[in-house]
Amino acid sequence: MSHVFDKPSFWQRARPLWTGFDGLLVLAVVLLATTGLVTMYSVGFDHGTRFVDHARNLVLAAGVLFLVAQVPPQQLMRYAVPLYLAGLLLLIATALPGLGVTRKGATRWLNIGVTIQPSEIMKIAMPLMLAWWFQRREGQLRALDFLIAGLLLLVPVAFIVKQPDLGTAILVLSAGLCVIFFAGLSWKLIIPVAMLGAVAITAVVVSEDRICQPDVKWPMLRDYQKNRVCTLLDPTTDPLGKGFHIIQGEIAIGSGGTTGKGFMKGTQTHLEFIPERTTDFIFAAFAEEFGLFGCLGLVLGFVFLIFRGLMIAAEAPTVFTRLLAGAITLSFFTYAFVNMGMVSGILPVVGVPLPFISYGGTAMVSLGLGLGLLMSISKSRRLVQS
């Protein structure tokens, strides 16, 4: 009978921490993270300690993922409102004179002993808050509930746009809109907005020569944001200035051809023609060295990740977990689509990193946090089924 009282081994005690992890989601993350490490080694080997720092950021993100995955979804609901309010207060503090830290003309940071970027908090706080809101309104949704959700979304987005930080604003807005869409927003409201957007884009393209004149002001947009759109329409108008990023990105992607120039053999990359080659424009460097086949493989990796995330959302047991998983998954799609689109010249240049590939500590931690939430939802469902 003595074996009944034997002390469990370390592995027996640690096993519950790993039980229920989604193997397919882990596989997708490992594949993309490995691709990121290989790419960063090539583009960042002569760029200080970028490769080492990128590897450290990946390890940090993995740690965040593991810790967050241990938190049950029911517990996550308790953090939704406090996290949203804290993020909103920090955004307001950033906008106050004397409190925000300004770099390169943008006031996006706040110094509270350490320098933080409050808008990054809203990438996770926003879908959490809206998922909590629709969980509370389950079974009694009215038009007013969607209006309140829209206000909860637009207030922090307005502060982020004002900083200005259009890239992060797009990510936060898309995450919130995904939650509202999955909550059951009527197509009668979606289609008119989509048509209005299509008409506006068509009008801009048709009247490019007139509205892109220097003396023409665009409502609600700053001059540099207007210049990005006009440069997208015709980057050759300023090939050594505003159009330089897009032109060099397109040259690098095109020069990679079908199979690429080979690992660490990208001329546009290593002769430093590609600006921000370790951050926003890393996809251009990747395409130059690995070609069309490499790009297709990378896209398939993201498709695999997004498909698995949507499956987790579809199998989630509650409104809160379903909306949260769906929004987080589609935010990965937004990251990848916007980054690849701007580098390829089909979208304006905005500061959006390519998940797992681009250099950046704060963005990597945000990815780890989002994946941890997905893993928590999947893990709780698997444990309940078992």
KOLVOZA-627070 format. One record per residue (C-alpha): x, y, z. Coordinates in steps of 0.02 Angstrom, whole numbers, padded with zeros to 5 digits, always signed. Layout:
BEGIN
XYZ/...
//
This chain:
BEGIN
+00000+00000+00000/+00150+00117+00013/+00141+00158-00172/-00023+00250-00141/+00073+00383-00044/+00220+00397-00166/+00258+00576-00213/+00217+00610-00397/+00364+00647-00509/+00397+00818-00584/+00333+00762-00754/+00173+00695-00678/+00142+00862-00592/+00186+00962-00750/+00080+00855-00866/-00085+00950-00836/-00001+01109-00898/+00024+01030-01069/-00134+00926-01078/-00257+00985-01208/-00138+01092-01312/-00192+01103-01493/-00059+01011-01592/-00108+01082-01762/-00104+01260-01697/+00067+01230-01619/+00129+01156-01784/+00071+01310-01882/+00157+01428-01760/+00319+01327-01760/+00326+01326-01951/+00298+01514-01963/+00418+01553-01820/+00554+01445-01900/+00528+01536-02065/+00545+01700-01971/+00709+01647-01892/+00783+01592-02058/+00729+01753-02143/+00792+01863-02002/+00962+01775-02005/+00981+01823-02187/+00914+02001-02185/+00981+02047-02014/+01153+01967-02006/+01237+02134-02043/+01108+02234-01947/+01174+02229-01769/+01095+02101-01654/+00928+02088-01746/+00934+01898-01765/+00976+01867-01582/+00845+01993-01525/+00715+01916-01641/+00750+01743-01568/+00734+01815-01393/+00568+01896-01439/+00503+01730-01506/+00551+01643-01344/+00465+01781-01245/+00308+01765-01352/+00310+01576-01326/+00319+01604-01138/+00171+01724-01145/+00075+01598-01251/+00107+01458-01126/+00057+01562-00974/-00102+01634-01052/-00153+01460-01112/-00166+01407-00929/-00301+01537-00894/-00478+01467-00918/-00591+01567-01036/-00711+01602-00892/-00569+01690-00803/-00527+01789-00960/-00700+01866-00957/-00660+01947-00789/-00513+02039-00866/-00608+02107-01016/-00679+02267-00941/-00528+02312-00830/-00406+02285-00975/-00513+02389-01094/-00530+02532-00970/-00344+02527-00928/-00299+02533-01113/-00420+02677-01144/-00353+02777-00997/-00175+02751-01056/-00224+02810-01231/-00302+02967-01156/-00146+02996-01051/-00038+02978-01206/-00139+03116-01290/-00117+03237-01143/+00019+03371-01161/+00178+03327-01069/+00136+03144-01041/+00152+03065-01213/+00322+03024-01287/+00345+03088-01465/+00458+03000-01590/+00471+03041-01775/+00322+03158-01763/+00204+03031-01683/+00149+03029-01501/+00116+02843-01475/+00212+02803-01317/+00192+02834-01131/+00330+02836-01002/+00273+02759-00836/+00445+02705-00776/+00457+02601-00934/+00405+02659-01106/+00247+02572-01168/+00136+02588-01321/-00045+02587-01256/-00118+02554-01429/-00040+02380-01425/-00148+02340-01272/-00305+02378-01372/-00263+02244-01501/-00312+02116-01369/-00423+02221-01255/-00542+02268-01396/-00597+02093-01450/-00603+02041-01266/-00716+02187-01223/-00835+02165-01369/-00844+01976-01345/-00888+02008-01161/-01021+02134-01214/-01107+02016-01336/-01097+01872-01211/-01193+01982-01088/-01323+02022-01221/-01343+01841-01280/-01520+01802-01333/-01580+01983-01325/-01478+02074-01457/-01553+02234-01527/-01492+02369-01645/-01446+02474-01494/-01325+02340-01434/-01231+02348-01600/-01228+02538-01587/-01151+02530-01413/-01023+02403-01477/-00980+02523-01617/-00951+02664-01492/-00842+02551-01384/-00739+02518-01540/-00730+02691-01617/-00676+02788-01461/-00504+02704-01440/-00481+02694-01629/-00505+02883-01639/-00369+02910-01508/-00250+02794-01602/-00283+02883-01768/-00247+03049-01684/-00074+02994-01624/-00058+02962-01778/-00040+02774-01799/-00146+02719-01946/-00073+02542-01952/-00120+02499-01772/-00288+02587-01793/-00327+02472-01941/-00282+02317-01838/-00387+02370-01687/-00533+02420-01798/-00529+02257-01895/-00524+02153-01735/-00675+02246-01667/-00771+02235-01831/-00740+02047-01837/-00822+02026-01666/-00971+02133-01719/-00988+02034-01881/-00980+01865-01796/-01106+01925-01667/-01237+01932-01805/-01229+02102-01888/-01355+02106-02029/-01295+02104-02210/-01420+02244-02240/-01299+02357-02146/-01138+02281-02211/-01175+02289-02398/-01215+02477-02406/-01055+02519-02312/-00954+02406-02427/-01032+02486-02581/-00997+02660-02512/-00815+02611-02485/-00802+02543-02662/-00875+02704-02733/-00753+02809-02630/-00603+02708-02689/-00661+02719-02870/-00682+02907-02854/-00505+02926-02785/-00431+02822-02927/-00527+02912-03064/-00489+03088-03000/-00308+03052-02947/-00229+03193-03048/-00341+03325-02969/-00356+03270-02788/-00172+03226-02768/-00116+03404-02800/-00013+03476-02653/-00140+03614-02617/-00287+03493-02601/-00329+03441-02422/-00414+03276-02380/-00540+03278-02237/-00491+03178-02081/-00321+03132-02154/-00151+03212-02128/-00041+03261-02274/+00076+03112-02253/-00073+02993-02255/-00140+03074-02413/+00034+03060-02490/+00038+02873-02453/-00123+02844-02549/-00068+02955-02695/+00102+02871-02699/+00016+02701-02706/-00081+02758-02860/+00077+02817-02948/+00243+02790-02856/+00343+02853-03005/+00291+03033-02967/+00425+03035-02830/+00536+02883-02858/+00676+02940-02741/+00560+03007-02606/+00385+02953-02561/+00379+02815-02694/+00548+02740-02650/+00481+02608-02529/+00350+02539-02648/+00463+02539-02801/+00607+02450-02712/+00488+02323-02636/+00414+02282-02807/+00588+02269-02885/+00644+02147-02749/+00487+02039-02766/+00502+02036-02955/+00688+01998-02956/+00658+01843-02850/+00571+01759-02996/+00499+01585-02973/+00630+01504-02862/+00719+01655-02787/+00902+01706-02786/+00943+01592-02641/+00970+01606-02453/+01075+01761-02411/+01097+01802-02596/+00969+01940-02616/+01053+02089-02698/+00916+02216-02664/+00917+02160-02483/+01102+02156-02445/+01146+02309-02547/+01019+02398-02434/+00900+02456-02570/+00752+02386-02472/+00705+02508-02333/+00654+02435-02164/+00707+02263-02225/+00697+02183-02052/+00527+02257-02006/+00388+02318-02120/+00469+02267-02286/+00540+02099-02236/+00419+02011-02354/+00507+02093-02503/+00674+02024-02441/+00596+01852-02416/+00520+01854-02591/+00686+01903-02670/+00780+01758-02591/+00645+01622-02597/+00544+01674-02749/+00364+01635-02794/+00370+01458-02724/+00434+01522-02557/+00297+01655-02552/+00164+01524-02590/+00232+01417-02449/+00226+01564-02329/+00048+01607-02381/-00003+01425-02356/+00073+01433-02181/-00038+01581-02138/-00189+01496-02218/-00155+01342-02109/-00146+01451-01953/-00305+01547-01996/-00401+01390-02043/-00356+01307-01879/-00404+01463-01781/-00574+01471-01867/-00602+01287-01827/-00567+01324-01643/-00691+01468-01653/-00824+01359-01735/-00806+01227-01598/-00802+01350-01452/-00941+01316-01325/-00994+01494-01280/-01031+01658-01369/-00883+01741-01283/-00755+01610-01335/-00825+01596-01512/-00818+01782-01543/-00647+01802-01462/-00569+01657-01558/-00642+01717-01723/-00583+01896-01699/-00406+01847-01648/-00391+01727-01795/-00448+01856-01923/-00330+01984-01846/-00187+01870-01902/-00263+01875-02077/-00268+02066-02069/-00086+02075-02014/-00027+01964-02156/-00140+02035-02291/-00102+02218-02253/+00086+02188-02240/+00101+02086-02399/-00018+02205-02488/+00080+02362-02446/+00247+02282-02493/+00174+02220-02658/+00103+02391-02702/-00083+02353-02689/-00110+02442-02522/-00041+02605-02449/+00116+02591-02342/+00068+02579-02158/+00166+02517-02008/+00100+02339-01997/+00225+02198-01964/+00217+02024-02042/+00173+01903-01900/+00319+01796-01838/+00430+01861-01979/+00455+02048-01944/+00567+02112-01805/+00479+02191-01656/+00465+02150-01472/+00296+02228-01429/+00210+02158-01583/+00282+01985-01549/+00217+01985-01370/+00045+02038-01435/+00050+01889-01554/+00097+01773-01412/-00045+01842-01306/-00171+01818-01447/-00112+01640-01481/-00119+01604-01294/-00302+01656-01292/-00337+01542-01441/-00246+01399-01355/-00343+01428-01193/-00508+01415-01287/-00454+01258-01378/-00380+01182-01221/-00537+01210-01116/-00645+01128-01250/-00531+00976-01262/-00525+00954-01072/-00716+00962-01063/-00732+00831-01200/-00609+00716-01115/
//
